[in-house]
Amino acid sequence: MTGASCYDPPNSGALAMELKYKGREISIQAKKDSGGQWDWSYGIRGHGHRHNTGALAPTESVAIDNAYACAKREIDQATSGDAND
């Protein structure tokens, strides 16, 4: 994940990360719940925001990896039609 930047919003208990994939900006948020599990969501500039609808992740890094994988899949699906135009 080159070109990534991270920041911890003050007093939020969450991590936010900015990434790029195929020129699209992705914002990933990971937040630890009271049970120690990690929930995640992501936003793709111009495509809206998506929340995790599956199981919570056991670690912060797994939550980030899951969110990034979902965002990449969405971008790949959105851009797959571009080659056919």
PyMOL Python script that loads the backbone (N, CA, C, O; Angstrom):
from pymol import cmd

cmd.read_pdbstr("""\
ATOM      1  N   MET A   1       0.841  -1.174   0.000  1.00  0.00           N
ATOM      2  CA  MET A   1       0.000   0.000   0.000  1.00  0.00           C
ATOM      3  C   MET A   1       0.886   1.236   0.000  1.00  0.00           C
ATOM      4  O   MET A   1       0.947   1.952   0.999  1.00  0.00           O
ATOM      5  N   THR A   2       1.549   1.486  -1.070  1.00  0.00           N
ATOM      6  CA  THR A   2       2.412   2.655  -1.143  1.00  0.00           C
ATOM      7  C   THR A   2       1.579   3.915  -1.250  1.00  0.00           C
ATOM      8  O   THR A   2       0.450   3.900  -1.741  1.00  0.00           O
ATOM      9  N   GLY A   3       2.154   4.990  -0.786  1.00  0.00           N
ATOM     10  CA  GLY A   3       1.464   6.269  -0.853  1.00  0.00           C
ATOM     11  C   GLY A   3       0.358   6.415   0.175  1.00  0.00           C
ATOM     12  O   GLY A   3      -0.490   7.299   0.061  1.00  0.00           O
ATOM     13  N   ALA A   4       0.365   5.552   1.176  1.00  0.00           N
ATOM     14  CA  ALA A   4      -0.678   5.600   2.193  1.00  0.00           C
ATOM     15  C   ALA A   4      -0.330   6.638   3.246  1.00  0.00           C
ATOM     16  O   ALA A   4       0.838   6.846   3.573  1.00  0.00           O
ATOM     17  N   SER A   5      -1.346   7.274   3.761  1.00  0.00           N
ATOM     18  CA  SER A   5      -1.154   8.149   4.904  1.00  0.00           C
ATOM     19  C   SER A   5      -2.181   7.767   5.953  1.00  0.00           C
ATOM     20  O   SER A   5      -3.320   7.430   5.629  1.00  0.00           O
ATOM     21  N   CYS A   6      -1.772   7.821   7.207  1.00  0.00           N
ATOM     22  CA  CYS A   6      -2.651   7.432   8.308  1.00  0.00           C
ATOM     23  C   CYS A   6      -2.806   8.596   9.272  1.00  0.00           C
ATOM     24  O   CYS A   6      -1.912   9.430   9.418  1.00  0.00           O
ATOM     25  N   TYR A   7      -3.935   8.634   9.911  1.00  0.00           N
ATOM     26  CA  TYR A   7      -4.108   9.576  10.998  1.00  0.00           C
ATOM     27  C   TYR A   7      -5.116   9.003  11.970  1.00  0.00           C
ATOM     28  O   TYR A   7      -5.997   8.230  11.594  1.00  0.00           O
ATOM     29  N   ASP A   8      -4.976   9.387  13.207  1.00  0.00           N
ATOM     30  CA  ASP A   8      -5.857   8.933  14.270  1.00  0.00           C
ATOM     31  C   ASP A   8      -6.692  10.131  14.695  1.00  0.00           C
ATOM     32  O   ASP A   8      -6.194  11.012  15.396  1.00  0.00           O
ATOM     33  N   PRO A   9      -7.967  10.179  14.279  1.00  0.00           N
ATOM     34  CA  PRO A   9      -8.796  11.321  14.666  1.00  0.00           C
ATOM     35  C   PRO A   9      -8.822  11.475  16.189  1.00  0.00           C
ATOM     36  O   PRO A   9      -8.971  10.479  16.897  1.00  0.00           O
ATOM     37  N   PRO A  10      -8.683  12.677  16.699  1.00  0.00           N
ATOM     38  CA  PRO A  10      -8.618  12.904  18.143  1.00  0.00           C
ATOM     39  C   PRO A  10      -9.828  12.337  18.877  1.00  0.00           C
ATOM     40  O   PRO A  10     -10.970  12.570  18.483  1.00  0.00           O
ATOM     41  N   ASN A  11      -9.566  11.590  19.951  1.00  0.00           N
ATOM     42  CA  ASN A  11     -10.603  11.071  20.847  1.00  0.00           C
ATOM     43  C   ASN A  11     -11.645  10.197  20.166  1.00  0.00           C
ATOM     44  O   ASN A  11     -12.752  10.057  20.685  1.00  0.00           O
ATOM     45  N   SER A  12     -11.328   9.605  19.024  1.00  0.00           N
ATOM     46  CA  SER A  12     -12.335   8.810  18.329  1.00  0.00           C
ATOM     47  C   SER A  12     -12.164   7.319  18.536  1.00  0.00           C
ATOM     48  O   SER A  12     -13.115   6.562  18.343  1.00  0.00           O
ATOM     49  N   GLY A  13     -10.962   6.872  18.927  1.00  0.00           N
ATOM     50  CA  GLY A  13     -10.704   5.451  19.033  1.00  0.00           C
ATOM     51  C   GLY A  13     -10.663   4.770  17.682  1.00  0.00           C
ATOM     52  O   GLY A  13     -10.785   3.548  17.598  1.00  0.00           O
ATOM     53  N   ALA A  14     -10.493   5.544  16.624  1.00  0.00           N
ATOM     54  CA  ALA A  14     -10.517   5.004  15.268  1.00  0.00           C
ATOM     55  C   ALA A  14      -9.249   5.387  14.524  1.00  0.00           C
ATOM     56  O   ALA A  14      -8.564   6.349  14.871  1.00  0.00           O
ATOM     57  N   LEU A  15      -8.958   4.615  13.504  1.00  0.00           N
ATOM     58  CA  LEU A  15      -7.848   4.907  12.607  1.00  0.00           C
ATOM     59  C   LEU A  15      -8.433   5.227  11.248  1.00  0.00           C
ATOM     60  O   LEU A  15      -9.360   4.554  10.797  1.00  0.00           O
ATOM     61  N   ALA A  16      -7.909   6.235  10.597  1.00  0.00           N
ATOM     62  CA  ALA A  16      -8.323   6.558   9.231  1.00  0.00           C
ATOM     63  C   ALA A  16      -7.082   6.518   8.350  1.00  0.00           C
ATOM     64  O   ALA A  16      -6.002   6.941   8.761  1.00  0.00           O
ATOM     65  N   MET A  17      -7.246   6.008   7.145  1.00  0.00           N
ATOM     66  CA  MET A  17      -6.123   5.850   6.225  1.00  0.00           C
ATOM     67  C   MET A  17      -6.567   6.271   4.836  1.00  0.00           C
ATOM     68  O   MET A  17      -7.669   5.946   4.395  1.00  0.00           O
ATOM     69  N   GLU A  18      -5.695   6.997   4.154  1.00  0.00           N
ATOM     70  CA  GLU A  18      -5.960   7.431   2.781  1.00  0.00           C
ATOM     71  C   GLU A  18      -5.046   6.654   1.844  1.00  0.00           C
ATOM     72  O   GLU A  18      -3.835   6.603   2.062  1.00  0.00           O
ATOM     73  N   LEU A  19      -5.611   6.053   0.806  1.00  0.00           N
ATOM     74  CA  LEU A  19      -4.855   5.267  -0.166  1.00  0.00           C
ATOM     75  C   LEU A  19      -5.293   5.627  -1.573  1.00  0.00           C
ATOM     76  O   LEU A  19      -6.312   6.291  -1.762  1.00  0.00           O
ATOM     77  N   LYS A  20      -4.524   5.190  -2.556  1.00  0.00           N
ATOM     78  CA  LYS A  20      -4.921   5.336  -3.959  1.00  0.00           C
ATOM     79  C   LYS A  20      -4.801   3.984  -4.642  1.00  0.00           C
ATOM     80  O   LYS A  20      -3.892   3.206  -4.353  1.00  0.00           O
ATOM     81  N   TYR A  21      -5.729   3.715  -5.552  1.00  0.00           N
ATOM     82  CA  TYR A  21      -5.703   2.506  -6.367  1.00  0.00           C
ATOM     83  C   TYR A  21      -6.245   2.872  -7.733  1.00  0.00           C
ATOM     84  O   TYR A  21      -7.354   3.392  -7.849  1.00  0.00           O
ATOM     85  N   LYS A  22      -5.470   2.602  -8.761  1.00  0.00           N
ATOM     86  CA  LYS A  22      -5.845   2.946 -10.135  1.00  0.00           C
ATOM     87  C   LYS A  22      -6.272   4.410 -10.248  1.00  0.00           C
ATOM     88  O   LYS A  22      -7.205   4.739 -10.980  1.00  0.00           O
ATOM     89  N   GLY A  23      -5.580   5.280  -9.517  1.00  0.00           N
ATOM     90  CA  GLY A  23      -5.853   6.709  -9.566  1.00  0.00           C
ATOM     91  C   GLY A  23      -7.057   7.157  -8.758  1.00  0.00           C
ATOM     92  O   GLY A  23      -7.370   8.348  -8.737  1.00  0.00           O
ATOM     93  N   ARG A  24      -7.737   6.243  -8.097  1.00  0.00           N
ATOM     94  CA  ARG A  24      -8.910   6.591  -7.281  1.00  0.00           C
ATOM     95  C   ARG A  24      -8.501   6.728  -5.823  1.00  0.00           C
ATOM     96  O   ARG A  24      -7.690   5.947  -5.325  1.00  0.00           O
ATOM     97  N   GLU A  25      -9.058   7.711  -5.144  1.00  0.00           N
ATOM     98  CA  GLU A  25      -8.764   7.936  -3.731  1.00  0.00           C
ATOM     99  C   GLU A  25      -9.693   7.095  -2.866  1.00  0.00           C
ATOM    100  O   GLU A  25     -10.912   7.110  -3.035  1.00  0.00           O
ATOM    101  N   ILE A  26      -9.088   6.364  -1.939  1.00  0.00           N
ATOM    102  CA  ILE A  26      -9.829   5.505  -1.017  1.00  0.00           C
ATOM    103  C   ILE A  26      -9.551   5.989   0.400  1.00  0.00           C
ATOM    104  O   ILE A  26      -8.399   6.212   0.772  1.00  0.00           O
ATOM    105  N   SER A  27     -10.598   6.149   1.177  1.00  0.00           N
ATOM    106  CA  SER A  27     -10.466   6.495   2.585  1.00  0.00           C
ATOM    107  C   SER A  27     -10.968   5.301   3.398  1.00  0.00           C
ATOM    108  O   SER A  27     -12.124   4.898   3.264  1.00  0.00           O
ATOM    109  N   ILE A  28     -10.104   4.740   4.236  1.00  0.00           N
ATOM    110  CA  ILE A  28     -10.456   3.578   5.047  1.00  0.00           C
ATOM    111  C   ILE A  28     -10.523   3.997   6.508  1.00  0.00           C
ATOM    112  O   ILE A  28      -9.650   4.710   7.005  1.00  0.00           O
ATOM    113  N   GLN A  29     -11.565   3.547   7.184  1.00  0.00           N
ATOM    114  CA  GLN A  29     -11.711   3.792   8.612  1.00  0.00           C
ATOM    115  C   GLN A  29     -11.806   2.442   9.317  1.00  0.00           C
ATOM    116  O   GLN A  29     -12.559   1.565   8.894  1.00  0.00           O
ATOM    117  N   ALA A  30     -11.044   2.284  10.387  1.00  0.00           N
ATOM    118  CA  ALA A  30     -11.094   1.081  11.218  1.00  0.00           C
ATOM    119  C   ALA A  30     -11.325   1.525  12.658  1.00  0.00           C
ATOM    120  O   ALA A  30     -10.692   2.462  13.142  1.00  0.00           O
ATOM    121  N   LYS A  31     -12.236   0.841  13.327  1.00  0.00           N
ATOM    122  CA  LYS A  31     -12.564   1.227  14.698  1.00  0.00           C
ATOM    123  C   LYS A  31     -12.717  -0.021  15.561  1.00  0.00           C
ATOM    124  O   LYS A  31     -13.388  -0.981  15.183  1.00  0.00           O
ATOM    125  N   LYS A  32     -12.084   0.017  16.713  1.00  0.00           N
ATOM    126  CA  LYS A  32     -12.139  -1.106  17.651  1.00  0.00           C
ATOM    127  C   LYS A  32     -13.410  -1.010  18.488  1.00  0.00           C
ATOM    128  O   LYS A  32     -13.717   0.044  19.045  1.00  0.00           O
ATOM    129  N   ASP A  33     -14.147  -2.120  18.573  1.00  0.00           N
ATOM    130  CA  ASP A  33     -15.364  -2.102  19.381  1.00  0.00           C
ATOM    131  C   ASP A  33     -15.040  -2.496  20.824  1.00  0.00           C
ATOM    132  O   ASP A  33     -13.894  -2.807  21.147  1.00  0.00           O
ATOM    133  N   SER A  34     -16.048  -2.480  21.676  1.00  0.00           N
ATOM    134  CA  SER A  34     -15.828  -2.745  23.100  1.00  0.00           C
ATOM    135  C   SER A  34     -15.372  -4.176  23.365  1.00  0.00           C
ATOM    136  O   SER A  34     -14.798  -4.457  24.417  1.00  0.00           O
ATOM    137  N   GLY A  35     -15.619  -5.080  22.424  1.00  0.00           N
ATOM    138  CA  GLY A  35     -15.199  -6.467  22.582  1.00  0.00           C
ATOM    139  C   GLY A  35     -13.805  -6.750  22.048  1.00  0.00           C
ATOM    140  O   GLY A  35     -13.344  -7.891  22.085  1.00  0.00           O
ATOM    141  N   GLY A  36     -13.132  -5.715  21.550  1.00  0.00           N
ATOM    142  CA  GLY A  36     -11.779  -5.884  21.046  1.00  0.00           C
ATOM    143  C   GLY A  36     -11.689  -6.263  19.578  1.00  0.00           C
ATOM    144  O   GLY A  36     -10.592  -6.466  19.059  1.00  0.00           O
ATOM    145  N   GLN A  37     -12.826  -6.362  18.902  1.00  0.00           N
ATOM    146  CA  GLN A  37     -12.845  -6.665  17.473  1.00  0.00           C
ATOM    147  C   GLN A  37     -12.815  -5.358  16.681  1.00  0.00           C
ATOM    148  O   GLN A  37     -13.115  -4.292  17.218  1.00  0.00           O
ATOM    149  N   TRP A  38     -12.451  -5.447  15.401  1.00  0.00           N
ATOM    150  CA  TRP A  38     -12.307  -4.260  14.561  1.00  0.00           C
ATOM    151  C   TRP A  38     -13.367  -4.228  13.475  1.00  0.00           C
ATOM    152  O   TRP A  38     -13.513  -5.181  12.711  1.00  0.00           O
ATOM    153  N   ASP A  39     -14.099  -3.138  13.410  1.00  0.00           N
ATOM    154  CA  ASP A  39     -15.055  -2.890  12.332  1.00  0.00           C
ATOM    155  C   ASP A  39     -14.388  -1.944  11.346  1.00  0.00           C
ATOM    156  O   ASP A  39     -13.451  -1.230  11.704  1.00  0.00           O
ATOM    157  N   TRP A  40     -14.863  -1.935  10.117  1.00  0.00           N
ATOM    158  CA  TRP A  40     -14.236  -1.090   9.108  1.00  0.00           C
ATOM    159  C   TRP A  40     -15.258  -0.584   8.106  1.00  0.00           C
ATOM    160  O   TRP A  40     -16.347  -1.139   7.954  1.00  0.00           O
ATOM    161  N   SER A  41     -14.874   0.480   7.434  1.00  0.00           N
ATOM    162  CA  SER A  41     -15.660   1.024   6.328  1.00  0.00           C
ATOM    163  C   SER A  41     -14.681   1.724   5.397  1.00  0.00           C
ATOM    164  O   SER A  41     -13.530   1.976   5.751  1.00  0.00           O
ATOM    165  N   TYR A  42     -15.163   2.031   4.204  1.00  0.00           N
ATOM    166  CA  TYR A  42     -14.300   2.739   3.261  1.00  0.00           C
ATOM    167  C   TYR A  42     -15.144   3.636   2.381  1.00  0.00           C
ATOM    168  O   TYR A  42     -16.342   3.416   2.199  1.00  0.00           O
ATOM    169  N   GLY A  43     -14.499   4.644   1.843  1.00  0.00           N
ATOM    170  CA  GLY A  43     -15.128   5.530   0.878  1.00  0.00           C
ATOM    171  C   GLY A  43     -14.229   5.659  -0.331  1.00  0.00           C
ATOM    172  O   GLY A  43     -13.006   5.728  -0.206  1.00  0.00           O
ATOM    173  N   ILE A  44     -14.839   5.692  -1.497  1.00  0.00           N
ATOM    174  CA  ILE A  44     -14.106   5.932  -2.736  1.00  0.00           C
ATOM    175  C   ILE A  44     -14.615   7.261  -3.261  1.00  0.00           C
ATOM    176  O   ILE A  44     -15.813   7.430  -3.488  1.00  0.00           O
ATOM    177  N   ARG A  45     -13.702   8.204  -3.453  1.00  0.00           N
ATOM    178  CA  ARG A  45     -14.119   9.532  -3.903  1.00  0.00           C
ATOM    179  C   ARG A  45     -14.964   9.402  -5.167  1.00  0.00           C
ATOM    180  O   ARG A  45     -14.536   8.820  -6.163  1.00  0.00           O
ATOM    181  N   GLY A  46     -16.166   9.954  -5.104  1.00  0.00           N
ATOM    182  CA  GLY A  46     -17.075   9.921  -6.238  1.00  0.00           C
ATOM    183  C   GLY A  46     -17.938   8.676  -6.318  1.00  0.00           C
ATOM    184  O   GLY A  46     -18.781   8.571  -7.209  1.00  0.00           O
ATOM    185  N   HIS A  47     -17.745   7.716  -5.393  1.00  0.00           N
ATOM    186  CA  HIS A  47     -18.523   6.472  -5.425  1.00  0.00           C
ATOM    187  C   HIS A  47     -19.283   6.211  -4.139  1.00  0.00           C
ATOM    188  O   HIS A  47     -19.989   5.207  -4.046  1.00  0.00           O
ATOM    189  N   GLY A  48     -19.166   7.061  -3.162  1.00  0.00           N
ATOM    190  CA  GLY A  48     -19.895   6.873  -1.918  1.00  0.00           C
ATOM    191  C   GLY A  48     -19.099   6.122  -0.865  1.00  0.00           C
ATOM    192  O   GLY A  48     -17.904   5.876  -1.025  1.00  0.00           O
ATOM    193  N   HIS A  49     -19.783   5.764   0.211  1.00  0.00           N
ATOM    194  CA  HIS A  49     -19.164   5.150   1.382  1.00  0.00           C
ATOM    195  C   HIS A  49     -19.792   3.786   1.617  1.00  0.00           C
ATOM    196  O   HIS A  49     -21.008   3.642   1.493  1.00  0.00           O
ATOM    197  N   ARG A  50     -18.995   2.789   1.952  1.00  0.00           N
ATOM    198  CA  ARG A  50     -19.477   1.432   2.202  1.00  0.00           C
ATOM    199  C   ARG A  50     -19.060   0.993   3.599  1.00  0.00           C
ATOM    200  O   ARG A  50     -17.973   1.328   4.070  1.00  0.00           O
ATOM    201  N   HIS A  51     -19.929   0.245   4.247  1.00  0.00           N
ATOM    202  CA  HIS A  51     -19.645  -0.278   5.582  1.00  0.00           C
ATOM    203  C   HIS A  51     -19.479  -1.787   5.527  1.00  0.00           C
ATOM    204  O   HIS A  51     -20.059  -2.455   4.671  1.00  0.00           O
ATOM    205  N   ASN A  52     -18.691  -2.311   6.437  1.00  0.00           N
ATOM    206  CA  ASN A  52     -18.521  -3.747   6.590  1.00  0.00           C
ATOM    207  C   ASN A  52     -19.871  -4.362   6.941  1.00  0.00           C
ATOM    208  O   ASN A  52     -20.544  -3.898   7.861  1.00  0.00           O
ATOM    209  N   THR A  53     -20.266  -5.392   6.221  1.00  0.00           N
ATOM    210  CA  THR A  53     -21.515  -6.087   6.537  1.00  0.00           C
ATOM    211  C   THR A  53     -21.240  -7.517   6.978  1.00  0.00           C
ATOM    212  O   THR A  53     -22.166  -8.286   7.238  1.00  0.00           O
ATOM    213  N   GLY A  54     -19.954  -7.868   7.060  1.00  0.00           N
ATOM    214  CA  GLY A  54     -19.574  -9.217   7.463  1.00  0.00           C
ATOM    215  C   GLY A  54     -19.082  -9.242   8.895  1.00  0.00           C
ATOM    216  O   GLY A  54     -19.381  -8.360   9.699  1.00  0.00           O
ATOM    217  N   ALA A  55     -18.328 -10.266   9.181  1.00  0.00           N
ATOM    218  CA  ALA A  55     -17.774 -10.438  10.520  1.00  0.00           C
ATOM    219  C   ALA A  55     -16.744  -9.350  10.811  1.00  0.00           C
ATOM    220  O   ALA A  55     -16.081  -8.840   9.908  1.00  0.00           O
ATOM    221  N   LEU A  56     -16.628  -9.014  12.074  1.00  0.00           N
ATOM    222  CA  LEU A  56     -15.606  -8.063  12.484  1.00  0.00           C
ATOM    223  C   LEU A  56     -14.235  -8.720  12.359  1.00  0.00           C
ATOM    224  O   LEU A  56     -14.114  -9.944  12.416  1.00  0.00           O
ATOM    225  N   ALA A  57     -13.218  -7.905  12.192  1.00  0.00           N
ATOM    226  CA  ALA A  57     -11.853  -8.404  12.030  1.00  0.00           C
ATOM    227  C   ALA A  57     -11.192  -8.578  13.399  1.00  0.00           C
ATOM    228  O   ALA A  57     -11.492  -7.833  14.332  1.00  0.00           O
ATOM    229  N   PRO A  58     -10.294  -9.563  13.520  1.00  0.00           N
ATOM    230  CA  PRO A  58      -9.633  -9.786  14.811  1.00  0.00           C
ATOM    231  C   PRO A  58      -8.550  -8.759  15.131  1.00  0.00           C
ATOM    232  O   PRO A  58      -8.223  -8.545  16.298  1.00  0.00           O
ATOM    233  N   THR A  59      -7.988  -8.118  14.094  1.00  0.00           N
ATOM    234  CA  THR A  59      -6.928  -7.128  14.315  1.00  0.00           C
ATOM    235  C   THR A  59      -7.157  -5.916  13.417  1.00  0.00           C
ATOM    236  O   THR A  59      -7.912  -5.968  12.446  1.00  0.00           O
ATOM    237  N   GLU A  60      -6.490  -4.838  13.767  1.00  0.00           N
ATOM    238  CA  GLU A  60      -6.577  -3.619  12.972  1.00  0.00           C
ATOM    239  C   GLU A  60      -6.059  -3.850  11.553  1.00  0.00           C
ATOM    240  O   GLU A  60      -6.664  -3.386  10.587  1.00  0.00           O
ATOM    241  N   SER A  61      -4.947  -4.562  11.428  1.00  0.00           N
ATOM    242  CA  SER A  61      -4.372  -4.773  10.094  1.00  0.00           C
ATOM    243  C   SER A  61      -5.282  -5.620   9.215  1.00  0.00           C
ATOM    244  O   SER A  61      -5.369  -5.377   8.012  1.00  0.00           O
ATOM    245  N   VAL A  62      -5.958  -6.603   9.785  1.00  0.00           N
ATOM    246  CA  VAL A  62      -6.909  -7.410   9.009  1.00  0.00           C
ATOM    247  C   VAL A  62      -8.088  -6.544   8.577  1.00  0.00           C
ATOM    248  O   VAL A  62      -8.567  -6.677   7.451  1.00  0.00           O
ATOM    249  N   ALA A  63      -8.560  -5.664   9.450  1.00  0.00           N
ATOM    250  CA  ALA A  63      -9.664  -4.765   9.096  1.00  0.00           C
ATOM    251  C   ALA A  63      -9.269  -3.873   7.923  1.00  0.00           C
ATOM    252  O   ALA A  63     -10.051  -3.691   6.990  1.00  0.00           O
ATOM    253  N   ILE A  64      -8.069  -3.322   7.966  1.00  0.00           N
ATOM    254  CA  ILE A  64      -7.593  -2.455   6.881  1.00  0.00           C
ATOM    255  C   ILE A  64      -7.452  -3.249   5.590  1.00  0.00           C
ATOM    256  O   ILE A  64      -7.869  -2.792   4.526  1.00  0.00           O
ATOM    257  N   ASP A  65      -6.860  -4.443   5.684  1.00  0.00           N
ATOM    258  CA  ASP A  65      -6.709  -5.289   4.495  1.00  0.00           C
ATOM    259  C   ASP A  65      -8.061  -5.648   3.886  1.00  0.00           C
ATOM    260  O   ASP A  65      -8.219  -5.623   2.666  1.00  0.00           O
ATOM    261  N   ASN A  66      -9.039  -5.983   4.736  1.00  0.00           N
ATOM    262  CA  ASN A  66     -10.376  -6.326   4.236  1.00  0.00           C
ATOM    263  C   ASN A  66     -11.026  -5.140   3.529  1.00  0.00           C
ATOM    264  O   ASN A  66     -11.600  -5.291   2.451  1.00  0.00           O
ATOM    265  N   ALA A  67     -10.934  -3.974   4.134  1.00  0.00           N
ATOM    266  CA  ALA A  67     -11.529  -2.779   3.533  1.00  0.00           C
ATOM    267  C   ALA A  67     -10.858  -2.444   2.208  1.00  0.00           C
ATOM    268  O   ALA A  67     -11.534  -2.114   1.233  1.00  0.00           O
ATOM    269  N   TYR A  68      -9.531  -2.527   2.168  1.00  0.00           N
ATOM    270  CA  TYR A  68      -8.792  -2.208   0.944  1.00  0.00           C
ATOM    271  C   TYR A  68      -9.133  -3.203  -0.167  1.00  0.00           C
ATOM    272  O   TYR A  68      -9.298  -2.810  -1.322  1.00  0.00           O
ATOM    273  N   ALA A  69      -9.240  -4.480   0.175  1.00  0.00           N
ATOM    274  CA  ALA A  69      -9.590  -5.500  -0.819  1.00  0.00           C
ATOM    275  C   ALA A  69     -10.981  -5.238  -1.395  1.00  0.00           C
ATOM    276  O   ALA A  69     -11.180  -5.357  -2.604  1.00  0.00           O
ATOM    277  N   CYS A  70     -11.933  -4.886  -0.551  1.00  0.00           N
ATOM    278  CA  CYS A  70     -13.290  -4.586  -1.027  1.00  0.00           C
ATOM    279  C   CYS A  70     -13.301  -3.341  -1.905  1.00  0.00           C
ATOM    280  O   CYS A  70     -13.974  -3.311  -2.935  1.00  0.00           O
ATOM    281  N   ALA A  71     -12.564  -2.324  -1.505  1.00  0.00           N
ATOM    282  CA  ALA A  71     -12.503  -1.091  -2.296  1.00  0.00           C
ATOM    283  C   ALA A  71     -11.873  -1.359  -3.655  1.00  0.00           C
ATOM    284  O   ALA A  71     -12.367  -0.870  -4.671  1.00  0.00           O
ATOM    285  N   LYS A  72     -10.780  -2.135  -3.690  1.00  0.00           N
ATOM    286  CA  LYS A  72     -10.134  -2.465  -4.966  1.00  0.00           C
ATOM    287  C   LYS A  72     -11.090  -3.240  -5.869  1.00  0.00           C
ATOM    288  O   LYS A  72     -11.166  -2.978  -7.069  1.00  0.00           O
ATOM    289  N   ARG A  73     -11.817  -4.193  -5.291  1.00  0.00           N
ATOM    290  CA  ARG A  73     -12.781  -4.983  -6.067  1.00  0.00           C
ATOM    291  C   ARG A  73     -13.856  -4.075  -6.672  1.00  0.00           C
ATOM    292  O   ARG A  73     -14.231  -4.239  -7.832  1.00  0.00           O
ATOM    293  N   GLU A  74     -14.345  -3.123  -5.881  1.00  0.00           N
ATOM    294  CA  GLU A  74     -15.359  -2.192  -6.384  1.00  0.00           C
ATOM    295  C   GLU A  74     -14.798  -1.326  -7.513  1.00  0.00           C
ATOM    296  O   GLU A  74     -15.477  -1.096  -8.514  1.00  0.00           O
ATOM    297  N   ILE A  75     -13.575  -0.849  -7.357  1.00  0.00           N
ATOM    298  CA  ILE A  75     -12.944  -0.036  -8.403  1.00  0.00           C
ATOM    299  C   ILE A  75     -12.730  -0.871  -9.659  1.00  0.00           C
ATOM    300  O   ILE A  75     -12.991  -0.404 -10.767  1.00  0.00           O
ATOM    301  N   ASP A  76     -12.257  -2.105  -9.493  1.00  0.00           N
ATOM    302  CA  ASP A  76     -12.055  -2.984 -10.651  1.00  0.00           C
ATOM    303  C   ASP A  76     -13.364  -3.216 -11.399  1.00  0.00           C
ATOM    304  O   ASP A  76     -13.388  -3.200 -12.630  1.00  0.00           O
ATOM    305  N   GLN A  77     -14.449  -3.431 -10.663  1.00  0.00           N
ATOM    306  CA  GLN A  77     -15.755  -3.634 -11.298  1.00  0.00           C
ATOM    307  C   GLN A  77     -16.216  -2.372 -12.008  1.00  0.00           C
ATOM    308  O   GLN A  77     -16.771  -2.442 -13.105  1.00  0.00           O
ATOM    309  N   ALA A  78     -15.993  -1.230 -11.395  1.00  0.00           N
ATOM    310  CA  ALA A  78     -16.427   0.037 -11.989  1.00  0.00           C
ATOM    311  C   ALA A  78     -15.624   0.384 -13.231  1.00  0.00           C
ATOM    312  O   ALA A  78     -16.141   1.014 -14.153  1.00  0.00           O
ATOM    313  N   THR A  79     -14.354  -0.027 -13.259  1.00  0.00           N
ATOM    314  CA  THR A  79     -13.503   0.332 -14.392  1.00  0.00           C
ATOM    315  C   THR A  79     -13.436  -0.754 -15.458  1.00  0.00           C
ATOM    316  O   THR A  79     -12.871  -0.523 -16.527  1.00  0.00           O
ATOM    317  N   SER A  80     -13.992  -1.926 -15.197  1.00  0.00           N
ATOM    318  CA  SER A  80     -13.921  -3.004 -16.187  1.00  0.00           C
ATOM    319  C   SER A  80     -14.690  -2.646 -17.449  1.00  0.00           C
ATOM    320  O   SER A  80     -14.324  -3.094 -18.535  1.00  0.00           O
ATOM    321  N   GLY A  81     -15.733  -1.861 -17.334  1.00  0.00           N
ATOM    322  CA  GLY A  81     -16.489  -1.420 -18.500  1.00  0.00           C
ATOM    323  C   GLY A  81     -15.777  -0.348 -19.294  1.00  0.00           C
ATOM    324  O   GLY A  81     -16.085  -0.137 -20.467  1.00  0.00           O
ATOM    325  N   ASP A  82     -14.806   0.348 -18.653  1.00  0.00           N
ATOM    326  CA  ASP A  82     -14.078   1.413 -19.348  1.00  0.00           C
ATOM    327  C   ASP A  82     -13.333   0.891 -20.568  1.00  0.00           C
ATOM    328  O   ASP A  82     -13.232   1.590 -21.576  1.00  0.00           O
ATOM    329  N   ALA A  83     -12.808  -0.331 -20.490  1.00  0.00           N
ATOM    330  CA  ALA A  83     -12.034  -0.890 -21.601  1.00  0.00           C
ATOM    331  C   ALA A  83     -12.930  -1.264 -22.774  1.00  0.00           C
ATOM    332  O   ALA A  83     -12.456  -1.406 -23.901  1.00  0.00           O
ATOM    333  N   ASN A  84     -14.216  -1.423 -22.511  1.00  0.00           N
ATOM    334  CA  ASN A  84     -15.146  -1.833 -23.560  1.00  0.00           C
ATOM    335  C   ASN A  84     -15.785  -0.663 -24.283  1.00  0.00           C
ATOM    336  O   ASN A  84     -16.538  -0.862 -25.237  1.00  0.00           O
ATOM    337  N   ASP A  85     -15.499   0.549 -23.848  1.00  0.00           N
ATOM    338  CA  ASP A  85     -16.112   1.733 -24.474  1.00  0.00           C
ATOM    339  C   ASP A  85     -15.470   2.063 -25.795  1.00  0.00           C
ATOM    340  O   ASP A  85     -15.865   3.026 -26.450  1.00  0.00           O
TER     341      ASP A  85
END
""", "prot")
cmd.dss("prot")
cmd.show_as("cartoon", "prot")
cmd.util.cbc("prot")
cmd.orient("prot")
